[in-house]
Amino acid sequence: MNINEPDAATREEILAVEERRQRALLEVDLETLDGLYDESLVHIHAPGVAHTKAQLLEHVATRQAYLDMSRGELQIRLVGDVAIMTGRLTNRLASEDGRERVVQGMVTQVLRRGDDGLWRFVSFQMTPDGTQAWGALPSEDQEGES
């Protein structure tokens, strides 16, 4: 099994799908989200709540919590017709009590290219920032020195 970086055109396709996902969440555009999410979607929110595609669409429709989001640089790796995208995400969200909150962390998203050639999300996992118990690995220290 080969793991590769996508060519520039494929990278742009995948990033465009991610941009559409963000815009659709902010606009509560359920029709667009329905097309972007695979029927097998597993979406795990930062607090650890897991949703199916139907539950996530219900969550978006009823909560209307997404106020703003921003992404850091995204790394994309391809394994056949599967793309694994990782990077930082900051969400500004409405809460049930009317307040706003910010959730930041690392996200892993998995997309699969369907028989129709379109990329759809099959998995989303956000891990919120927390306290690190260990310092950087030696290899990570070296990366910062280059």
C-alpha positions as CSV (number, residue, x, y, z in Angstrom):
1,M,0.0,0.0,0.0
2,N,1.5,3.3,-1.1
3,I,1.0,6.5,0.9
4,N,1.6,9.6,-1.2
5,E,1.1,13.3,-1.1
6,P,-1.6,14.3,-3.6
7,D,-0.6,16.2,-6.8
8,A,-1.6,19.9,-6.8
9,A,-4.9,19.4,-8.6
10,T,-6.1,16.6,-6.2
11,R,-5.0,18.7,-3.2
12,E,-7.0,21.6,-4.5
13,E,-10.0,19.4,-5.0
14,I,-9.9,18.1,-1.4
15,L,-9.3,21.6,0.1
16,A,-12.3,22.8,-1.9
17,V,-14.5,20.1,-0.4
18,E,-13.3,21.1,3.1
19,E,-14.1,24.8,2.3
20,R,-17.6,23.8,1.2
21,R,-18.0,21.8,4.4
22,Q,-17.1,24.8,6.5
23,R,-19.4,27.2,4.6
24,A,-22.3,24.7,4.7
25,L,-21.9,24.3,8.5
26,L,-21.9,28.0,9.0
27,E,-24.9,28.5,6.7
28,V,-26.8,25.4,8.0
29,D,-26.9,24.2,4.4
30,L,-28.1,20.6,5.0
31,E,-28.4,19.8,1.3
32,T,-24.7,20.6,0.7
33,L,-23.7,18.7,3.8
34,D,-25.8,15.7,2.8
35,G,-23.8,15.6,-0.5
36,L,-20.4,16.0,1.2
37,Y,-20.9,13.3,3.8
38,D,-20.7,9.6,2.9
39,E,-23.5,7.4,4.3
40,S,-20.9,5.6,6.4
41,L,-19.8,8.9,8.1
42,V,-18.5,8.7,11.7
43,H,-18.2,12.2,13.1
44,I,-16.6,12.5,16.6
45,H,-17.0,16.0,18.1
46,A,-14.4,17.4,20.5
47,P,-16.2,16.3,23.7
48,G,-16.2,12.7,22.4
49,V,-19.8,12.5,21.1
50,A,-20.0,10.3,18.0
51,H,-22.6,10.9,15.4
52,T,-23.7,9.1,12.3
53,K,-24.4,11.2,9.1
54,A,-28.1,11.5,10.0
55,Q,-27.4,12.5,13.6
56,L,-24.8,15.1,12.5
57,L,-27.3,16.6,10.0
58,E,-29.9,16.7,12.8
59,H,-27.3,18.3,15.1
60,V,-26.4,21.0,12.6
61,A,-30.1,21.7,11.9
62,T,-31.3,21.9,15.5
63,R,-28.3,23.4,17.3
64,Q,-27.1,25.8,14.6
65,A,-24.0,26.2,16.8
66,Y,-21.3,27.0,14.2
67,L,-20.5,30.7,14.2
68,D,-17.0,30.8,12.7
69,M,-14.2,28.4,12.0
70,S,-10.6,28.6,10.8
71,R,-8.1,26.1,9.8
72,G,-4.4,25.9,10.0
73,E,-2.2,24.4,7.3
74,L,-3.6,21.0,6.3
75,Q,-1.5,18.0,5.6
76,I,-3.0,15.5,3.1
77,R,-1.9,12.0,2.4
78,L,-3.4,9.6,-0.1
79,V,-3.8,5.9,0.3
80,G,-5.5,4.8,-3.0
81,D,-8.9,6.5,-3.2
82,V,-8.7,7.6,0.5
83,A,-7.4,11.0,1.6
84,I,-6.3,11.5,5.2
85,M,-6.3,15.2,6.1
86,T,-4.9,16.5,9.4
87,G,-4.5,20.0,10.8
88,R,-5.6,22.5,13.4
89,L,-9.1,23.7,13.7
90,T,-10.6,26.6,15.7
91,N,-14.4,26.6,16.0
92,R,-16.4,29.5,17.5
93,L,-19.7,28.0,18.7
94,A,-22.9,29.0,20.2
95,S,-23.9,27.3,23.4
96,E,-27.3,26.2,24.6
97,D,-27.2,29.0,27.3
98,G,-26.7,31.7,24.6
99,R,-23.0,32.1,25.3
100,E,-20.2,31.6,22.8
101,R,-17.3,29.3,23.3
102,V,-14.1,28.5,21.3
103,V,-12.9,25.0,20.8
104,Q,-9.4,24.5,19.3
105,G,-7.5,21.3,18.5
106,M,-6.2,18.9,15.9
107,V,-8.6,17.2,13.5
108,T,-8.2,14.1,11.4
109,Q,-10.6,13.9,8.5
110,V,-10.9,10.9,6.1
111,L,-12.4,11.3,2.7
112,R,-13.0,8.7,0.0
113,R,-13.3,9.3,-3.7
114,G,-16.5,7.7,-4.8
115,D,-17.2,5.9,-8.1
116,D,-18.6,9.2,-9.3
117,G,-15.2,10.8,-8.8
118,L,-16.4,13.0,-5.9
119,W,-14.7,13.2,-2.5
120,R,-16.9,12.6,0.5
121,F,-16.1,12.6,4.2
122,V,-16.2,9.2,5.9
123,S,-14.7,10.2,9.2
124,F,-14.0,13.3,11.4
125,Q,-12.3,13.3,14.7
126,M,-11.4,16.4,16.7
127,T,-9.1,16.2,19.6
128,P,-9.2,19.5,21.7
129,D,-6.1,21.1,23.0
130,G,-5.0,19.9,26.4
131,T,-2.0,19.9,28.7
132,Q,0.9,17.9,27.3
133,A,2.5,15.6,29.9
134,W,5.6,15.1,27.7
135,G,7.9,17.5,25.9
136,A,8.8,17.3,22.2
137,L,10.4,14.2,20.8
138,P,14.0,14.5,19.7
139,S,12.9,14.4,16.1
140,E,10.4,17.2,16.7
141,D,13.1,19.3,18.4
142,Q,15.3,18.9,15.3
143,E,12.4,20.0,13.0
144,G,12.2,23.2,14.8
145,E,15.9,23.9,14.4
146,S,15.9,23.7,10.6
